[in-house]
Amino acid sequence: MKAVIQRVSEASVSVEGKRISQIGCGLLILIGVEEEDTKKDIEWLSGKISRLRIFGDDKGMMNKSVLDIDGEAIVISQFTLHASTKKGNRPSFINAAKPETAIPLYEEFIKQLEVNLGKKVGTGIFAADMKVSLLNDGPVTIIMDTKNKE
């Protein structure tokens, strides 16, 4: 499971011109699922993201988590995080999970993150053509991969 985590001042997602989720200060999380991903990946990643200290304290140091600031989150499925560009110029998405695997894991990730944050998490719509708007704060963008826990 791969994630791109962006610290945002605000973010929203729209489908067919209709805004379906919107947050203020918090995290925009793009999630890509692989066939081999499991509940352990979900638990590790959601826990790590909810505790990730990337928000400023009163001295401007990144010492606070989204939990500490009572921030919000939006989670968007993004199979393109598993693009392989090794050959040619057209990306291959063979490493991305098929919908029958990806959808339940994506939904479970959202549920687990809601438990970790103690609040509802905004979402996009799986496999929809989404328009994502954000005001990246910093900018701060972190990439995480459950197969490479650095």
C-alpha positions in Angstrom: 0.0 0.0 0.0 1.4 3.4 -1.0 0.3 6.8 0.3 1.0 10.4 -0.6 0.2 12.5 2.4 -0.2 16.3 1.9 -0.6 18.8 4.7 -3.4 21.1 3.6 -5.0 24.3 4.7 -8.1 23.1 2.8 -9.0 20.4 0.3 -12.0 19.1 -1.6 -13.0 16.5 -4.1 -15.7 16.8 -6.7 -17.3 14.2 -9.1 -19.3 15.3 -12.1 -19.2 18.9 -10.9 -20.6 18.1 -7.5 -18.4 18.6 -4.4 -18.6 15.4 -2.3 -16.0 16.1 0.4 -14.4 19.1 1.8 -12.0 19.8 4.7 -10.2 22.6 6.3 -6.8 22.2 8.0 -5.6 18.6 7.9 -4.5 15.9 5.5 -5.2 14.9 1.9 -4.2 11.3 1.6 -3.9 9.5 -1.8 -3.9 5.7 -1.4 -2.8 3.1 -3.9 -3.5 -0.6 -3.1 -1.6 -3.7 -4.3 -2.9 -7.2 -4.5 -0.6 -8.3 -1.7 -1.8 -5.7 0.8 -3.4 -6.9 4.0 -5.1 -5.7 7.2 -1.6 -5.4 8.7 -0.7 -2.8 6.0 -3.8 -0.9 6.8 -3.2 -0.8 10.5 0.4 0.2 10.1 -0.2 2.9 7.5 -3.3 4.4 9.2 -1.6 4.5 12.6 1.5 6.1 11.2 -0.4 8.7 9.3 -2.6 9.7 12.2 0.5 10.1 14.4 2.7 11.8 11.8 4.1 15.0 13.3 4.0 17.4 10.4 2.0 20.3 11.8 3.6 23.3 13.5 3.7 23.9 17.2 3.7 27.4 18.8 7.4 27.7 17.8 6.7 26.7 14.2 8.4 23.3 14.5 6.7 20.3 13.0 5.9 18.6 16.4 2.1 18.1 16.1 0.1 15.4 14.4 -3.3 15.7 12.8 -4.7 14.3 16.1 -3.0 17.0 18.1 -4.5 19.8 16.0 -7.9 18.1 15.8 -7.5 18.3 12.0 -9.5 16.6 9.3 -8.7 14.2 6.5 -9.8 13.2 3.0 -8.8 9.8 1.5 -8.7 9.4 -2.3 -8.1 6.1 -4.1 -5.3 6.4 -6.6 -4.2 3.3 -8.4 -1.6 5.4 -10.4 0.6 5.4 -7.3 1.7 1.9 -8.5 2.7 3.0 -12.0 5.8 1.4 -13.4 7.7 3.5 -15.8 10.6 1.1 -16.3 9.8 0.3 -20.0 8.8 2.8 -22.6 6.8 6.0 -22.0 3.4 4.6 -21.2 3.1 3.7 -17.5 2.1 0.1 -16.6 -0.4 -0.3 -13.7 0.1 -4.1 -13.4 1.1 -3.7 -9.7 -2.1 -2.0 -8.7 -4.8 -4.2 -7.2 -7.9 -5.1 -9.2 -11.1 -3.5 -7.9 -12.4 -6.7 -6.2 -9.3 -6.6 -4.0 -8.7 -2.8 -3.8 -12.2 -1.6 -2.9 -12.5 -3.6 0.4 -9.0 -2.7 1.4 -9.6 1.0 0.6 -12.8 1.0 2.6 -11.2 -0.8 5.5 -8.4 1.8 5.4 -11.0 4.6 5.7 -12.7 2.9 8.6 -9.4 2.3 10.4 -8.3 5.9 9.9 -11.7 7.1 11.3 -11.1 5.0 14.4 -7.6 6.4 14.7 -8.7 10.0 14.3 -12.0 9.6 16.2 -14.0 11.4 13.5 -15.5 10.9 10.0 -13.0 11.0 7.1 -13.9 12.6 3.8 -13.6 10.4 0.7 -13.7 10.4 -3.1 -15.5 7.8 -5.1 -13.5 4.7 -6.0 -12.7 4.6 -9.8 -14.6 7.9 -10.5 -13.1 10.7 -12.5 -12.5 13.1 -9.6 -11.4 16.7 -9.4 -9.2 17.2 -6.3 -8.5 20.7 -5.1 -6.1 21.5 -2.4 -4.1 24.3 -0.8 -0.9 22.5 0.2 0.4 24.0 3.4 4.2 24.4 3.5 4.3 22.6 1.1 4.5 19.4 3.1 4.2 16.2 1.1 5.2 12.8 2.5 5.3 9.5 0.6 4.9 6.2 2.5 5.0 2.6 1.3 4.1 -0.3 3.6 6.5 -2.5 1.6 9.4 -0.1 2.5 8.8 1.2 6.0 11.6 3.8 6.2 
